[in-house]
Amino acid sequence: MQNKNFTLTSDNLENLQNFAEILKKDTSTIINEALEEYFINAQKKLLEKNLENENAMTNLDFDEFWDGVEI
């Protein structure tokens, strides 16, 4: 996808230009690499949160699990 409009803060734009020069990479490459890293981290956080929520719903002790069950 190309030519979508988005806005960068002046700090991010300056850092992008500086690192492009330092790393000898074009700005598109840096942005794509940064987004890939962001999405990996965001997915990891979501998976961890889902696991925590699942554990919170299923971590019953013995008495809580069997409460009210008549045998």
FENJO-V598841 format. One record per residue. N is the residue number from 0. SS is DSSP state (helix for helix, strand for strand, loop for the rest). PHI is phi as a letter, one per 30 degrees, with the letter a starting at -180 (none if undefined). OMEGA is omega in whole degrees, -180 to 180 (* if undefined). Layout:
# FENJO-V598841
n={N N}
ss={SS SS}
phi={PHI PHI}
omega={OMEGA OMEGA}
This chain:
# FENJO-V598841
n={0 1 2 3 4 5 6 7 8 9 10 11 12 13 14 15 16 17 18 19 20 21 22 23 24 25 26 27 28 29 30 31 32 33 34 35 36 37 38 39 40 41 42 43 44 45 46 47 48 49 50 51 52 53 54 55 56 57 58 59 60 61 62 63 64 65 66 67 68 69 70}
ss={loop loop loop loop loop loop loop loop loop helix helix helix helix helix helix helix helix helix helix helix helix helix helix loop loop loop helix helix helix helix helix helix helix helix helix helix helix helix helix helix helix helix helix helix helix helix helix helix helix helix helix helix helix helix helix helix helix helix loop loop loop helix helix helix helix helix loop loop loop loop loop}
phi={none b i d d a c c d d d d d d d d d d d d d d d h b d d d d d d d d d d e d d d d d d d d d d d d d d d d d d d d d c d c d e d d d c e i d c c}
omega={-178 173 171 -179 172 -175 175 173 -179 177 180 179 179 178 179 180 180 -179 176 180 -179 -175 -179 177 175 -175 178 178 -180 180 180 178 180 179 177 179 179 -178 176 -180 179 179 179 179 179 179 178 179 179 179 178 179 179 179 180 -179 -173 -178 177 175 -174 -178 179 -178 -174 -178 177 -180 179 179 *}
